[in-house]
Amino acid sequence: MAVRPFSFKVMDRVNKGWRVESKKLGTRWDVIRLRPATGYTTVGTNKLFRVNHYIDAKVIEFAAGSFVYRARGDRKLLQLGDLLVGKETTQIETEPTTVERYTVVQLRILRENLIVRTDDACTLYRPTQRTSAGVQATSTYNFESTRNAKIAALDLGSGLWNFFDQGGVPVGAPTTIYAGFTLGGDGKFGHRKDLPLGVPDTGWIATTGLLNAPFLLEGDLVAPIDPVGALGANELFRIDRPYPEFEGAFIQQNWCTKVRH
């Protein structure tokens, strides 16, 4: 019988302390898991976690481009890629009720449970230029349009994301991913002006949990479905630099340009 590493025993003690902390100071969350056979499935309701802001560049590269938090509570309830959806309503005299949705991106031994803010439900598209009659609408020859694009969906058989014709998505396959958008124009990522008096394109970072990589490519489009905060309706973002990370945290930070307002 294999001997359990001592670090795992230490982690059990740490996790026990987190459970106590969450019972005293935590709020209620639902745990949502994307399963190959059933799609998004609630695997826990009203679970207690204490969520607060956390940033450490040694843990997540380009962490400043994402809203990074830690979730202290029972780690045994979580898996990488799970969603934590807030259940607590805010007090109306202080602020309006908001959607709180986070994606679990790190569960390393003797490290914090790291999550990133992913409030926005989105659809992913990959533009194509097909013009075959009866296959898709006549091409607009526009790589910044979803009209001729394939749509991303989770293959319920393999459990992997793939791109399908918009009329050929398997029945019941989820087409929604969750992302967090942060403004990158005044940080490490932005665009220069084309002309001295021109207005530069706005640079954004769309952060998701790690999809099966290499899944997202330059030129793919991210379309928010239920935009909140700084995002408005009918906006579209073109991925200019997909950046998946496998070490430290399982996260994808996609550096984008807003191409439709």
Secondary structure as UniProt FT lines:
FT   HELIX           6..25
FT   STRAND          27..35
FT   TURN            36..38
FT   STRAND          39..53
FT   TURN            57..59
FT   TURN            61..62
FT   HELIX           63..65
FT   STRAND          68..73
FT   HELIX           75..77
FT   TURN            80..81
FT   STRAND          83..86
FT   TURN            92..94
FT   STRAND          101..106
FT   TURN            109..110
FT   STRAND          114..117
FT   STRAND          120..126
FT   TURN            133..135
FT   TURN            143..144
FT   TURN            147..148
FT   STRAND          150..154
FT   TURN            156..158
FT   STRAND          161..164
FT   TURN            166..167
FT   TURN            171..172
FT   STRAND          177..183
FT   TURN            185..188
FT   TURN            196..197
FT   STRAND          203..209
FT   TURN            218..219
FT   STRAND          221..224
FT   TURN            229..230
FT   TURN            233..234
FT   STRAND          236..245
FT   STRAND          251..260
//
